[in-house]
């Protein structure tokens, strides 16, 4: 199977194939991005803003839990809020459903590439999406994407993803194990502007709710997500008002740099090599008595990790994932494995890292 980089004629735009963000995003010049960040921030200010941004994200998730009234949000914790830079790089994602981290930045980058010109991205807008080819594990995982503007420049993004009760398909709850194709699994929505100028677009909302067997529950979930984004947006703007846009952006850049540095330091301690794992899925649809092989190969050389699924059985039925869902699943496992290591000589403490 050829690598993505070797498929010169293939277009990974989230339509016929899963969206794979290019190294350089194609963004309309009409959209002004805030890129100025302070080069030097004193250690105390850095820590105050860094922790403030983390707590903005925690409050964002708690707001959704309190307002949705959904057991999916309150007890299953099947949601995740995020903060991203103006060009879609993660600053923080929340302590909830971790695989959603792998499907968030792809959707923000898709919006930047395919919505920045028409219909445009403006202050007070939000985009709703659940398209697995753009970035979702399945259609029930609905993303609400909110740009944060400062002085007419796009400063950052706050987003959330929440598993919703029912968005159509041939089975109530939209878990359609017998589906033969994605069109039998429920409505598939690429990012669409559902909030414009801080007002809900009723035509788009009604189109989205009309697909559900439980429109009242889905409408409440949507409003909880809306409130979460508004809360996070207001908190970020308050930080900017207190410390300046350049200082807050400088802290965001430093968070990214520190995270990258720590990750690369961790990779240096891992030996180069190739590792493989094989598992099996027992069935792919009702009545199927076969097993289906799932393969993962990890190649590590220097500071590069390459994950490959060559050898996995061909897609058969609804048990599968697009690029972003597969990437999110990898991030869950790898984030756990790359947590801070403790050598045998390191004394134990009673405190656990976050």
Residue, then its C-alpha position, 0 to 999 in steps of 0.5 A: x500500500x503506497x504512503x500518502x506522500x507517494x500518492x501524487x494524484x490523490x486529493x485528501x480534501x475530506x470529500x472522497x478521501x479523509x482530510x490530511x492537512x498539508x504542511x502549509x494551509x491555503x488560507x484566504x488573504x481576507x482572513x487576518x491572523x494574529x501572529x505576534x507573540x511576545x518573545x520573552x515572558x517572565x516566569x511568573x506571568x507565564x505560569x499564571x497564564x499557562x494555568x489560566x488557559x488550562x482552567x479555561x479548558x476545564x471550565x469549558x468541559x464542566x459547562x457542557x456537562x452541567x447544561x446538556x443534561x445528557x448522561x453521555x456528557x455527565x457520566x460517560x464523559x464522551x466529550x472534549x474541549x480544546x484551545x488551538x492557535x490561530x492556525x490550528x495547532x493544539x495548546x490544550x485539549x481537555x481531560x475527557x475522551x482523548x481520541x477526540x484530540x486527533x479529530x479536532x485540529x483537522x477540522x479547524x484546519x479544514x475550516x481555515x482552508x475551505x471556509x475562510x473565503x466563502x462563507x468566510x470566518x468572522x467574529x461571532x461565528x461558529x461552525x458545526x461538523x460531524x463528517x468523519x472524512x473531515x475529522x470525527x470518529x463517527x457521526x454522533x461526535x459533533x464538533x462546534x468550532x469557535x474562532x476567537x478574534x481580537x481587534x479584527x484578527x483571528x487570535x485562536x480557536x476554542x472548540x468542543x466535541x460531544x457525542x450526541x444521542x441520535x443523528x439519524x441512520x437505520x438504527x436508533x442512537x445511530x450506532x448502525x452495526x448493520x450499515x453497508x455504507x456511511x449514508x446508512x449511519x446518519x447525516x454527515x455534515x462538513x463544517x457549516x456556519x451554524x452561528x453567525x454574528x452571535x446568532x443561531x442560524x435557524x435554517x441550519x439548526x433545523x436541518x441538523x435537528x431534522x435528522x434526529x429521532x431525539x431533536x429535543x435532546x440534540x438541541x439541548x446538547x448543541x446549546x450546551x456546546x454553544x455555552x461552553x464555547x462562549x464561556x471559553x471565548x470570554x475567558x480567553x478575551x479576559x486574559x488578553x484584556x489583562x495581559x495583552x494579546x502579544x503576551x498571551x500568544x507568547x505563552x501559547x507559543x511557549x507551551x507548544x515549544x516546551x511540549x515539543x522539546x519534552x516530546x523530543x527528549x523522550x524520543x531520544x531515550x527510545x531505541x530505534x527499531x520496528x515494532x508490530x502488533x496484531x489483533x482481531x475484530x470478531x465480526x463486522x456486521x450482524x451474522x458475520x462469523x469471521x475474524x478480521x485482522x488489524x495490524x499496526x507497525x511502528x517504526x522509530x528512527x531518530x526523532x521520527x515515528x511512523x505508524x502504518x496499518x499495512x496488513x489490516x483486513x480490507x474494510x468490510x461493513x461499518x467497523x472501520x475508521x477514517x484517517x482522523x479517527x485512526x490518528x486519534x486512537x494512536x494519540x490516546x495510546x502514545x500519550x499514555x506510553x509517553x507519560x513521565x517515566x520514573x527510574x527505580x532510583x526516583x523516590x515515590x511521592x504522594x502526588x500524582x502528575x496531572 
